Amino acid sequence: MYAILFYKEKGTELMQAWFEKISKMFHMAFVEGDRWKLYLDGLGVTLQIAFFAAILGLAIGTVVALMKLSVKRNGKKTIWAHIANLYIDIIRGTPSVLQLLIMWFIIMKNCTNGTLVAVLSFGINSGAYVAEIVRAGILAVDKGQTEAGRSLGLSKAQTMMYIVIPQAIKNVLPPIGNEFIVLLKETAIVGYVSLTDLTRAANQITSRTYEAFMPLIGAAVIYFSIIKVLTVLLEKLERRLRKSDNR
């Protein structure tokens, strides 16, 4: 009986010591010196880059998808289709961190705006993946829709713009949302171009406190929370799209 009480008290003491240690680490990582502001500023940089890169990637991807689908009257691919294929192969065949370094140290080496460089690099990278998503969405539209548009006297471009693309949007919205989530996580490498995003902010706090656990776990929790919210929103969007398909 006394042994049970002894071990129970010992366990309580260990738990209290553990909570005190965690509280101290939390205070050092977030409260002391208003270090929470570093996380907030880093999160702002992360979201800013991801948002504008996603817009750029969507614009590039849509244009590249249409280029890749372009064919001559004899059914052969146009020069634009070959250029689109080359672009997609190069971007998808090289690491995003390497593309970022090439953009920073070679292509835009005279630019001092790291955010602009990061947006361009991630936007171009995302464009290759968005292009394949948009192309698949367009091909998923029944060919009869195109034939119906042409039979009404619409040109090929008008049929694509007013009939095919509006229907393809429904197909591509969920995967486009997933691409944005991937893009948001990929921005964690912008520290290579001296930008203080959420990940680098955690590393800076680690170097100041000499304690890696709480800063890194804190950054991971922030990333997870944002991505979880986006995932839930995407699931709701997919359910709405499925309901509209069943009507």
N, C-alpha and C positions, 0 to 999 in steps of 0.2 A: 504493500500500500504506500509506504513511504517512498519506495523507488519510483512508483508511478507519479506521485506528486513532485518528486525531484525532477524527473525528466519533463514533466509538464511545465514546471516553472522555468527550466532551462530552455525549453522550446519557445516559451513566451519571451524570454529575454533575447533569444536569437532573432525572433521575429521583430521585436522592437528595435534591435540594433540594425537589422536589415532596412526597416522603414526609415530609420534616422539617416542611414547612409544614402538611401534613394532620395530622400528629401533634400539632403545636402547637395547631392549631385544635380538635382533639379534646380535648386536655387542658384548654383554656380552656372548652369547651362542656360537658364532662361531669365532669372530675376536679377542677379548681380550685374551691375553695370548696364542695366536695361538691354541685356543681350537679346531679349525677345524681338527687339527692333531689327536686329540683323536677320533673323528668320523672316520677319515680315517684309523687309526690303528684298531679300533673296527670293521670296515667294512672288513678289511683284515682278521681278525680272524674269522669273521662270514663266509666269502666266503671260507676260507681255510678248516674250519671244515665241511661245507656243501659239498664241492667238494669231499674231501677224504672219507667222510662218505657215499656219494652217490655211489662212486666206490665200496667201501666195501659192501654196501648194495646190489648193483647189483650182485656182485660175490656170496654173501651168498644167496640171493634170488633165483638166477638161480640154484644153487646146491640144495637148499631146495625144489624148485619146482619139480626138477627131482626126488628127493627122495620121495616126496609125490605122484608122479605119478607111482612109481615103484610098480609092482604087481608080484606075483608068477605065475607059469604056470597054477595053478588051479583058478586064478583070485582073490585070496585073497591078501590083502595088506602085504607088507614086513615089517620087523622090522624098516627099514629105513623110510617107510611111516609113521609109528606110531611115530617115533622120530620127524619127520618133523611136524606132527600135534601137538605134545606136545609143540614144540618150538614156533610155530605160535600162539597157544592158550595162552601161557604164555606171550609172548611179546605183543600181541594185547590186552590182558586182564589186563595189568598193565600200569600206566601212564609213559610217557617217562621221566618225571622229577624224578620219583622214581627210574627208571632204572639207570639214571645218578648218583644219590646219592649212590645207591648200588655199582655201578662200582667204584666210587671215594672213598667211605669210607670203603668198605668191600673187594671187589674183587681185586682192585688195590690200596689199601691204602698206600702201600710203594712207589708208583709211584709219582714223583714230576712233571711230564709232564702233565699238565691239558689238553692240546690240544690233546694228544694221547688218554687220557681217554675219552674225549668228542667224538672223531672220532670213537672209538670202540663202545661206548654206542649208538650213533646215527646210526652207521653202522649196528649194530646188530638189533636195533629197525626197521630201514628201511628195512632190509632184510626180515622180516616177511611179510611186505606189498608187497614188490617186488615179493616175492615168489608166492603170490596169483595172482598178475598181470601176471607173466610169465606162471603160470599154466593155467590161463584162456586163454592166448594167444596161448598156445600149443593146448589146447582142441578145440580152434576155427578153427584149421586147419582141413580140411576134412579128415576123416579116410581113404578115398580112396588113399590119398597121401602115407600114411603108408603102405597100402596094395600094392601099386605100387612099393614102394622101396623094400619091402620084396620079391615081385615076381621077381625083378631084381637080387636077390641073396644077397642083403645087409643084414647085421645083424640088430638086433633091435637097437643097439647103433648107428650103421652107418646110419640107416634110420633117427633116431632122430637127429643126428648131421648134416647130409648133406641135408636132405629134409625137415623135420618138423621145426626145429629151425629157419633156414633162412626165412621161410614163417611166423613163429610166431613173428619174430622181427618186422615186419611191424605192427602187431596187438598191440604190447606192447609199441612201442616207445612213442605215445602220453600219455598214463597213467604213464609211467616211468617219463616223463617230469613233469607231475603234481605232482608226488611223490617228485621230487627234489624241487619243489616250496614249498610244505608242509614242507619238511626237512629244507629248508632255514629259514622258519619262526620259526620252532621248536628250532633252535639253540639259540633263545633268552633267553633260560633258563640256558645257560652255566655259567652265573654269580654265580650259586650255587657252582661251583667248582673253584671259584676265577679267572675266565678268563674274560678279559675285551673285550667283544664283542661290537657290535653297541649299544645294549640296555643298557648294563652296563655303557658304555661311556656316554650315555645320562643321566643316573642316577648320575654319578660322577659329571658331569657339573651342574646338578640340585642342588646337595649338596654344590657346590662352589658358585653358583650365587643366591641361595635361590629363584629360579624362575624355575618352572617346565614346563611352557607352551612351550617355544621355543625349549628347548633341546628335549623334547619328541615328539613334532610335527616335528621337524627336522629329528629325527630318523625315524619317521613314513613315512615321505616323501621319505627318502632314500630307505627304505624297499619297499615302493610302486613303486618307479621308477624302481628298479631292477626287481621286480616281474612282472611289466607291460611289460618290455622289454622281459623277458622270456616267458610271455604269448603270446605276438605277434609272437615271433619266433616259439612257439609251434603251433599256429594257421596256420602259413605259412607251417610248416611241415605237418600238418594234411591235408591241401589243396593239397599239392603235392602228398601225399599218396593216397588221394581220386582220383586224376587225373590218377595216375598210375593204380588204380584198374579199372578205366573206359575204359582203352585202350584195 
